[in-house]
Amino acid sequence: MIRFVALFLLVLPAAAHATDAGWALLRDGGHVVLLRHALVTGTTDPANFDIDNCATQVNLSARGKQQASKIGALFGARAAPIERVLSSRYCRCLDTARIAFEAEPELFAPLDLLKSDPTEKAAQLAAVIKEIRAYSGSDNLVMVTHLENIVALTGVSPREGEAVVVEPQGDGLRVLGRVTF
C-alpha cells in the first residue's frame, strides 16, 4: 500500500505539469488538439449500430456530459482560443464537441472509429494527418475522436476527455503536450 501511495504521489505532479504545459501551448494558439470524447455509458456499440441513430450507439453518460461542459469552461477560463472543431460522426464525439464548445462541429469521417481493413485504416489515418498538416490558423483546431485513433496517430493512450496537442513530424505526428480534465 505504501508503494502505491508513493507511486501516486510521484505521478500526480507529472500529470499536473503535463496539463500546465499543454495549456500554455493552447493559450498561444495555432495548435492542433486531438480530443478523446468524454465519458460514456458502455464499452462497445451494439450489434444494431447505425451512425445516424444515437439510440443505437454508446453515448455520453451524465458524468460525460458534465466532463464535456468542464472541458469547454476550462478552454474559456484558460483563454485557449478555438478556430475550428472537427468531429467523428459518432454521437459521443459530436455531443462532446457540442457541449464543450457550444457550437455545431464540422463532421470529419476520418475521425470515426478506425476501420478494420488495413488499407481503409491507413487511408483514414493519412486523411487525419493531411488535415493536421494543412492547418495554419492562429487559433486552435480541435479534432474530437476515439481512443484507438489517437493511439494509432500518436502512440499515446489518453483517458476519456483528455486532449493531446500535436504537430506534424516526418510522416507522422509529434506530441507536444497533454491536458486532462
Summary of the structure (lengths in Angstrom):
residues: 181
radius of gyration: 16.2
end to end distance: 26.5
largest distance: 49.4
contacts: 574
relative contact order: 0.21
helix: 47%
strand: 20%
